[in-house]
Every structure is written in structure tokens, then in C-alpha cells.
Amino acid sequence: MKKAFLILLVPLFILITCTNLVLGADTYTIHKEDLSGFVVETGEDAIPLTLGTRFAVKVPGTITKVRMYVGAEESGSYTVEIWDTAAEELVAGPYFWDLEKGQAGWREYELEEPLQVKAYNDYTVAIRNTTGSLSYQYIKGYYQDHESDIFITHPDSGVYQGDEGAMPVGTNRISYPSFLRGVVFIPGEGKEAPKQKSEMADKSTVYLSDLLLGNMYSNGTIVFVDGTDEAKGYVINSKEYKKGLMHVASSKEGESFIEINIEGLGFKTFACYAGVPDLLFHDASNGSVEFIVSVDGVEVARSEVKRSQEEASLLTADIEGGKILRLYLSDAGDGTIGDFAVWGNAILTKNDDIEKAFEEVVDLSPTEEPTSEPTENPEETPSTTSTPTAEPDKKDEKDNIPKPLIIAGVIVVAVIAVIVVIRIKKK
């Protein structure tokens, strides 16, 4: 009997372990499960629409399902897509989701292949309705006060598109609706900003853009490093700055940021010329931002509100002894339209004389055109786009096992154990 009991423990242990693999991962959704505290309205247009949500996640991870909130009468064949917003690239789908009439509420569609997503990269989940069911549900102003530890959304994260097969980009800046399209997300492990090359500690002054950058976010656009495709460097109120970083303010202070690991380098001061740029490719005439510097989570400097057509201001901060330097922005409380911000000629220095520091700094950025050959270690090359170094971690082998196989394996093991026990009793 004791032997039979021990044999039964084996499949029980396996069952518990496999159940944890299948059900144990924490999942997160963009929208609240219970919408009873909101006014859910029904809209209907004369043509099918692609309705979606633009979002980013603060850690890498996996999207397993797409979801939408439907009315009781909504039904038909829906088209499901997920887009990389900045790249305007379709990364999942199109999938076709047949939906029957039923009770109003959340419905979920499980992706044929789970989608791994990067931290601080904008995505758009999009669902297109059908000619047979042109109605949809929405909530006005949902994202304006919406906070999340995992997701980044903006007041205008609700997007739409009339053309089939195109990424939804239209927004309604009057009612700021959410069209209640979302995802089910399983977070992975994030990465700290990479450590710098040891030789950087020997420099008296370095340009920030010559260092390895960590996580960064720019409200739906890339982070520009040392200029744009249209121009090398930046122009602020007609004055040119050949080096630096540029990004766009977010609606929530601190969500648009650039992170750099400065541990062990010995630099004492951060300095830059902060301002709203004169742009060739975008209208920044309404731009107004505050530039903020923090070290290890503590704010150490903040600029006055900088506006378009103003001269750049010198901004300095004490960073001595710090590990993680974060540059971030505020939209100055008036929205993000035109809020491009340049950290012009941003430097780290050990020199107490800031003017001399700007004179002594040497441009360490590569002078040759980059080749298409991959580097042996991509993290050893400074990034020139918003793609962060915190790539999704490789999943354990257990995460790649399909659920049906796990369940089938558990059943087989349990059946074998029962047969063994019966035979032992007969003996």
C-alpha cells in the first residue's frame, strides 16, 4: 500500500507542476475588466471601420490574446491585427474572428501564435468590424485618467481607420474615445541600462549620445540620436547643435524618457542646451516642454518651460556618484502637440568649468557609414533609434510547450499510475 501511495504522488506532482506552467503566469489587460463605473456608448457608421488601441508596455513580454468589449447584438466575422506602430509594420495577423450574438461584455480571441513584444515600443491592436455588424462600443475620455504599472497609453490612444488592411491612425481629440480593443499580456523580465565601455571612465568629458543607451520612450516616435534623416544635428531658434538627443513629450510626466547607466564613470556634471527644435519634417510651433533630470530616481534638475522659437537654455545637474541617469519630459500641462524636445550637445563631464567642458569634448561617434553586417555583440554599439536594449528575454523551454500537449501528457501519466496501482493490489 505504501508503494502504491508513492507511485500516486508522482502523477500528482506532475499535475501540479504542469498546472502552474499553464495557469501560473500573471496576465494583464489594458482595460479594466469591470466597466460598470464608466458610461459605455454604442456607435455605428455607414461603413466598416478598423478600430484600435495604441499602447506600449514597460517590460518585454508576450501577447497571447486580443480582446474587445461588444454589445449583445454585435456579431459577424472580424479581422484581428497587431501593428508595430513606429515601424508601421503588421506583426500579427490578419486573423479572422467569427463572433456570435450573446451577452454584452468582453470577448477574447486567442492568437494562433503568441506575439513577443519589446518594452517601450508602440504597438496598435486593431479589430475591423463587418458590413453585417457596423456597431461598436466606446468610452469617452477613458485614457485621460487611466494609470497602469504595465501599459503606457495616452489620451488619444483610441485610433480608427476606414481603409481595410491599413494601420488605424485617426484620433478624435474632442471626445478622446477608447474603442475598447485590447490585449492579454504576460510580462517577462526587463533589463537595466547596459554598462558603458571601461575606456569611457578615462575621458574628462563625453557626449551623452556616444554612450550606450538603455530603455527609452518617445510617445509613438523614435528617439533621435545626433540628428534626423533630414538634418545632422539640431537647430533651436536658428542655432545649430551638432550632437544630442531628441524625443517627444508624453501626456504623463516621466513616461517619455531616455535612460543611461553612468555607474563607475566618475563624471560629476550633466549639461546640455535644452529647447524645442526648428523642424523640417514636423510642425513644432506649438511645442512647450519641461526638461527634467533624475539620478537613481531622484530629481536633480528641471528647466523652465521651453517653447518654440525660444533660445535654448543651459541645463546642468549634479550626477556625481550616481548609477542610472534618466532624462525625461513634461508636456507643461497643455497637451503634447508639437512637443519635440532636444537635449542639445548633451555631455557628462568631470570638469568644473562647463564652458571649457563643451570646448574639450571629442566626438566619439562612428564616422563611417554603418554596414549591413551584424556586430558580434549588438549591445556594444550605441543605438540610433528608439529600439531599447531591453529585448524580450528568451522564454524557457517550458513556455514553448503547447497547452494541449501538457494536458494530454498529464492524463497519460495519471492513467499509467492507476494501472500500476491496480496491478499491485491484485498481487
N, C-alpha and C positions, 0 to 999 in steps of 0.2 A: 504493500500500500504506500509506503514511504517513497518507493521508487517511482510509482505512478504519479504521486504528488509532484515530485521533482520534474518529471517529464512534462507535466501540465504547466509548470512555471515557465518553461521555455517559450511556447507559443504565446503565453500571456505577456511575457516581457517583449517579445517581438511585436505583438499587437499594440502595446502601449507606445513603443518606440515609433512605429510606423504612423500611429495616430498623431503623435507630436509632429512628425515630419509634414503630414498633410494639413493639420489644423493649427499647429502651434505658432505659425508666423503671424505677427501683428499686421493688420491691414488698415489702411487709411483711405478716406474718401474726401473729395474736395468739398462737397456739400454736407450739411447736417442730415442725418437720417430722418429726424423728426422735423417736419416743416410746419408744424401746427402754429408756431409763433409768427409765421410770415403770411403775407397775402399772395397766394398763388393765383395768377390770372391766366386766362386762355386767350391765345392769339391765333389768327388764321389769315393767310394770304392767298392770293389768287393762283400762285404757282408754288411748286415745291421749293423749299429752302434748305440749305445746309446750315445748321445751327451748331454752335460750338462754344468751347471754353478755352481760353489761352491761360496757361499756367506754367509754373516751374516747380521743381522740388529741391529741397535744401540738402538732401543726401541722395546718392545714387540708389537705384533700386529697380524694381520690376513692376510693370503694369500687367495685371492678369485679366482684368475685365473692364468693359466700358458700361456705363450705366446712364439712364435718363429717367426723369420723372414724367409720367404720362397721365393723361386724363382717361376716364373709364371708356370713352368712345374711340380712343386712338388705336389704330391697327394698321397692318399692311407690311410691306417689305421695305425696311430701312437700310440705308447704306452707312457703314461704320468706317471711319478713317482716323488715324492719328498722324499728325504732321510735326516735323521739326520746323518750328515757326521761323527762326532766323534764317535757316537754310532754304526755306520754302520747299521742303522735300517730304514726300509721303513716306513714312517709316513703318506703317502698319495698315493693312487693308488694300483695297476696299473689301470689306466683308458685308454679307447680306443677311439681315436680321429680320426674320418673319415674326411679327408680333400679333397676337390675337387680342380681341377686346377682353377687358377684365376690370378688376378693381383699380381705381386710381392709386398711383404710388410709384415707387422706384421699381424699375425692371433692369436686369443685368444681362449682358452678353459676354460670355467667356471667349477671350481671344483664341484663335487657333494656335498661335504661338505666343507665349509670354514675351513682352517687349521690355528689354533692358533700356533704362533711360539714365542720362547723366545729370549730375547735380548742377543747378544754376544754368540750365539751358531751357529756353522756352519751347513748349510744345502746345499743340492745339488738338483737342479731341473734338471730332466733328461727326454729327449724325444728320443725314438728309432724310426728310420725310417724303411721302409719296403723294401721287395725284389722288389716291383713294382716301388719304387722311392728311389734310393740309393744316390741321390744328396743332398747337404745341402749347406747353406750359412755360410760364416765366415769372420771375420775381423782380420787381423794380429795385434798383439800388442795392442788390444783395451783397456785392463785394466791397461796398464803400466802408463798412464797419466790420468786415469779415477778417478774423485773425486765425492763423494756423501755425503750428510748430513745424509742419512738414511742407505745406504748399505755399507758393507765392502767387497771389492773384492781385488784380488791380481793379479800380472802379469800372474800367472798360474791358474787362476780361470776357464778357459775353460778346461773341462775334457771329456774323452771319454772311451768307454768300448765296446769290441767286444761281450762278453758273454751276452746273454739275461737274464734279471732278476737280474743282478749284478750291484752294485753301480759303476758309472764311476769314475775312479781314475787316468787314464793315462793323462799325460800332455805333451805338446810339448814345450820344453824350448829353441827352436830355433826361432820359429815364434810367440810363446805365443798367439795363436788364441782365439777369442771368437766365440763360435758356435751359438751365438745369441739365446740362450734359456733363458727365464727369467720368472718373476712372476709379478703379480699386487698385491701390498701390501698396507694395510690400517693400519697406525701406531696407537698404543694405548699410554697410559701414562707410562713413565718409573718411576723407584723408586730410591731414593737416597740410598747410602750405609747405612745399619742399624746402629743404635746407639749401643754402647757397654754396657755390663752389668755394673751397677754402681760400683761394687766392684773393677773393673779394675782401677778406679781412685785412689784407696788406695795403689796400687803397686808402687814401686820405678822403677822397670824395668820389662817389659814383652816381651815375644816373639811375634812377629807380627802374626805368624801363629796360636797363641792361641786366637786371636781376631776374631770377626765376620767380614767376608769379604763381600764386595759389588760386583758390576759388575766387570767382568774380561774377558779378551780375550787372546787367545794363538795361533792364526794363525792355526786353524784346529786341534789342540790337546787340551787336558785338561790342566788346571793349576794344577801342582803337589804341594801338601802341606805336608811338613815333610817327603819327600821321595817318592819313586816309589814302584810299586809292586815287583820289583827285589831287592830293597835295602831300608833300613830305613836310612834316611838321604841322604847326597850327598857327592860325592868325587870330589874335584877340585885339579887337579895336584897331586893326591895321598894323599891329606889331607882331612880328613872327617869332615863334618859339620852335626850334628845330627838334626838340625832344619832348617826351611827356606821354601822358595817358588821357584818354577821353572816354566818357561814358554818359549815360542819360539817367537823370534822377527818377526814382520810383515814387509812388504815391505814399509809401510808408517809409519814414526816415530810417536809413540804415540798410534797406533792402538792396539798394544799388551800391555796390562796394567793390573794392579791389583789396586782396589780402596778400601780404608778403611776409615771409619768415626772415627776421633780421637777427636771429639768435647767434651770439658769438662773433659778430662782425665788428663790434666796438664803436659803431657810429653813435654820435651824440645828438645830432640835429637832423630833422627833416625840413626841407624847404622847397617851395615851388612858387610859381606865379599863377594864381587861380583866377579863372574868368570864363565867361561864356564866349564861345568862338564865333568868328565870322565864317559861315559855312557856304560851300559851293553847292552842296547836294541836298541841303535841308534848311528850312526856314527856322532860325533860332531867334528871330526878332522879339519873341515874347518870352524868351528864356529868363528864368530867375532861380538861382540855386544858392544854397549854403554849402561850403566845403568843410568837412569835419574829419579830424584825425584822432584815432584812438590807438592806444598801445595796451595789449593784453586786456582788452575790454574796457579800458578806462579812457574817457575822452580827454585829450590833452591840448586840442586846439580847435577853434571854429572861426570861420571867416564871417564877415558881414554878408548880407545878401548881395550877391553879384548878379548884375543884369546885362542884357545885350547892349552892345555899343559902349560899355564902360571899359576903362583900362584894367588890366589885370592887377591884382594886389599880391604883394609878397606875403606868403603864409608860412610861418615856421612853427615847429613843435619840438619839444624835448623828448627824445626817444631813448635816451641812454639806459642800458640795462634791460631793454625790452626784448620780447621774443616775437610776438605777432603784431605787425603793423597793419592797420586797416584804414583805408581811405574810403569815406562814404559821403553820401549827399543827402540833403533835404530839398524838397521841392519848394521851400519857402512858404508853404501853406496856400499856394494859389494854383495848384494843378501842375501837370508835367509837360504841357505843350511847349515845345521849343527848349526844354531844359537840358541841353547839351552842356557838359562841363569839362574844362581842360585843366589838368594839373601840369601847367607848362614848365618845361625844364626841371621837373621834379628830381631832387637829389637827396642823398644821405651823405653826411659829412662829419668828420672829426675836427674840422677847422672851426674855431670860434668866430672867425670873420666870415660872414655869409657871402659878402661880395667877392672876396678872394676865393671862396669855395666854388662859386659859379665860374670863376675865371680858370681855376686849376683843373676842373673836371674834364676827363677824357672820354670821348665817345667810344664805348667798347662793343657796340652792336656790329654784327657782321656786315662787311662791305660788299661781299659777293652776293649775287643773286642766289636764292635758295634753289637747290636741285630737287628732283622728284625722288631721289634715293632716300630711303628711310634711315634714320640715325640708329646707332646701336642702342642708345638709351634716350628715348624721346624726352624724358624729364630733365635731361641736361641741356636742353635748348629752350631759351625763353619763348613763351607763347606770344604770337602776334595777333591772336583773335581772342574771342571770349571763351573759347573752349578751355575749361578748367583742368587742372592736373588731377582733380579727384574723379577719376574714371570709375565706372561701376566695377566693384570687385568681382573676380571670377566666383561663380557660385560653386558651392560644394557639390560633389557628385550626387549627394542625396537629393539636392534640389532639382536635378535633371531627370529624376525617376518619375514617369507619368503616374498619376494617382490611380488609374485603373490597375496598373501592374502591381502597385504596392498593395492594394486591397486584395487582388487575386492571390498574391503571394501569402498574405496573412491567412486567407481562407484555406489554402492548400496546406500550410503548416499546421493549422488547427485541426484539419481533418486527419492528417497523418498522426498527430498526437493522440487523438481519440481512438484511432485504430490500434495504436500501440498499447494504450491503456486497456482496451477490451481484451487483447491477446494476453496481456499479463494476468488479468483477472481469471481468464479461462485456465491458465496454467496453475 
